[in-house]
Amino acid sequence: MRPAHPLLDIRGLRKSYGAAEVLKGIDLAVSPGELVFLIGPSGSGKSTLLRCCNRLEEASGGSIWFDGQEVLADRIDINALRRRMGMVFQSFNLYPHMSALGNVTLALRKVLKKPRAEAERIGMAALERVGLAHKAASYPGELSGGQQQRVAIARALALEPGLMLFDEPTSALDPELVGSVLQAMRDMRAAGMTMLVVSHEMRFAREAADRVVFMDGGVIVEQGPPEQIFGSPRHERTRTFVSEVAR
Ligand SMILES: Nc1ncnc2c1ncn2[C@@H]1O[C@H](COP(=O)(O)OP(=O)(O)OP(=O)(O)O)[C@@H](O)[C@H]1O
């Protein structure tokens, strides 16, 4: 059943690349404060779904509503949309010649035209939220991969997004650095952030997700609380996938 007031409401979403239809009519609603985890085999369409939400990819059909706004409308301000939907990628994409704080405050200063002092106050608060206030002056090359990813998260948080999209945020990290990024995500969830996450961190999904959505072949096969998806999946395809990743 759809929640009464979803923050993100995706209906009948379709996406084709040439003749290949990779999203075949996705219906997904995300409520305020919810952490929804997308899982599924490689190529099932998880990243494409995320990227349609902030128009990094153009959907071929269907509708997406975000916070009362029609995302797929021609007239929408895409840059404003992307500020309100923070996205974290596998690669951190920080500017190497700018400090952590410089990276986090760049859009505040250049796009939102905030005065330096205000931008730095907001930027420091964002770095604080990911446990990196003490690294504000460090350059990306002086930070671990996990710290760089947390700077990238802080950069998105500084713009006060209503929703955060995560596309395999820990996949590029050495195993010992994954925990710090997951902790930052746990803290964001505790602070009430709405999050749509694509990740292979199944243990984290089990622990932190409000809902797990299993995709295969461009459709949602099954969704439910993590206990259902990982403990007693209803569909054979879910069962097979979950048992394979467990192995
Ligand atoms: N730019 C593109 N051009 C053509 N095909 C694409 C493009 N981007 C993605 N695809 C195809 O769309 C399908 C879905 O890809 P997508 O990256 O969304 O899957 P995914 O579930 O996120 O996979 P993974 O877990 O491997 O990242 C795949 O078959 C992929 O090859």
The ligand as an SDF file (V2000), in Angstrom:
LIG
                    3D

 31 33  0  0  0  0  0  0  0  0999 V2000
   24.2310    4.4870  -21.0280 N   0  0  0  0  0  0  0  0  0  0  0  0
   23.7800    3.2560  -21.2750 C   0  0  0  0  0  0  0  0  0  0  0  0
   23.6390    2.8040  -22.5380 N   0  0  0  0  0  0  0  0  0  0  0  0
   23.1640    1.5670  -22.8060 C   0  0  0  0  0  0  0  0  0  0  0  0
   22.8260    0.6760  -21.8480 N   0  0  0  0  0  0  0  0  0  0  0  0
   22.9580    1.0640  -20.5790 C   0  0  0  0  0  0  0  0  0  0  0  0
   23.4420    2.3530  -20.2160 C   0  0  0  0  0  0  0  0  0  0  0  0
   23.4630    2.4440  -18.8610 N   0  0  0  0  0  0  0  0  0  0  0  0
   23.0140    1.2520  -18.4030 C   0  0  0  0  0  0  0  0  0  0  0  0
   22.7020    0.4300  -19.4220 N   0  0  0  0  0  0  0  0  0  0  0  0
   22.1700   -0.9380  -19.2910 C   0  0  0  0  0  0  0  0  0  0  0  0
   21.0120   -0.8870  -18.4980 O   0  0  0  0  0  0  0  0  0  0  0  0
   20.9070   -2.0290  -17.6670 C   0  0  0  0  0  0  0  0  0  0  0  0
   20.7320   -1.5950  -16.2400 C   0  0  0  0  0  0  0  0  0  0  0  0
   21.9290   -0.9990  -15.7800 O   0  0  0  0  0  0  0  0  0  0  0  0
   22.0950   -0.4500  -14.2970 P   0  0  0  0  0  0  0  0  0  0  0  0
   23.4560    0.1480  -14.1920 O   0  0  0  0  0  0  0  0  0  0  0  0
   20.9430    0.3860  -13.9370 O   0  0  0  0  0  0  0  0  0  0  0  0
   22.0280   -1.7970  -13.4670 O   0  0  0  0  0  0  0  0  0  0  0  0
   22.3850   -2.0420  -11.9360 P   0  0  0  0  0  0  0  0  0  0  0  0
   21.2990   -2.9010  -11.3980 O   0  0  0  0  0  0  0  0  0  0  0  0
   22.6370   -0.7660  -11.2520 O   0  0  0  0  0  0  0  0  0  0  0  0
   23.7100   -2.9110  -12.0680 O   0  0  0  0  0  0  0  0  0  0  0  0
   25.0580   -2.9430  -11.1520 P   0  0  0  0  0  0  0  0  0  0  0  0
   24.6740   -3.5750   -9.8620 O   0  0  0  0  0  0  0  0  0  0  0  0
   25.9810   -3.7860  -11.9540 O   0  0  0  0  0  0  0  0  0  0  0  0
   25.5180   -1.5320  -11.0250 O   0  0  0  0  0  0  0  0  0  0  0  0
   22.1510   -2.8700  -17.9240 C   0  0  0  0  0  0  0  0  0  0  0  0
   21.8270   -3.8780  -18.8270 O   0  0  0  0  0  0  0  0  0  0  0  0
   23.1080   -1.8750  -18.5490 C   0  0  0  0  0  0  0  0  0  0  0  0
   23.9820   -2.5090  -19.4330 O   0  0  0  0  0  0  0  0  0  0  0  0
  1  2  1  0
  2  3  1  0
  2  7  2  0
  3  4  2  0
  4  5  1  0
  5  6  2  0
  6  7  1  0
  6 10  1  0
  7  8  1  0
  8  9  2  0
  9 10  1  0
 10 11  1  0
 11 12  1  0
 11 30  1  0
 12 13  1  0
 13 14  1  0
 13 28  1  0
 14 15  1  0
 15 16  1  0
 16 17  2  0
 16 18  1  0
 16 19  1  0
 19 20  1  0
 20 21  2  0
 20 22  1  0
 20 23  1  0
 23 24  1  0
 24 25  2  0
 24 26  1  0
 24 27  1  0
 28 29  1  0
 28 30  1  0
 30 31  1  0
M  END
$$$$
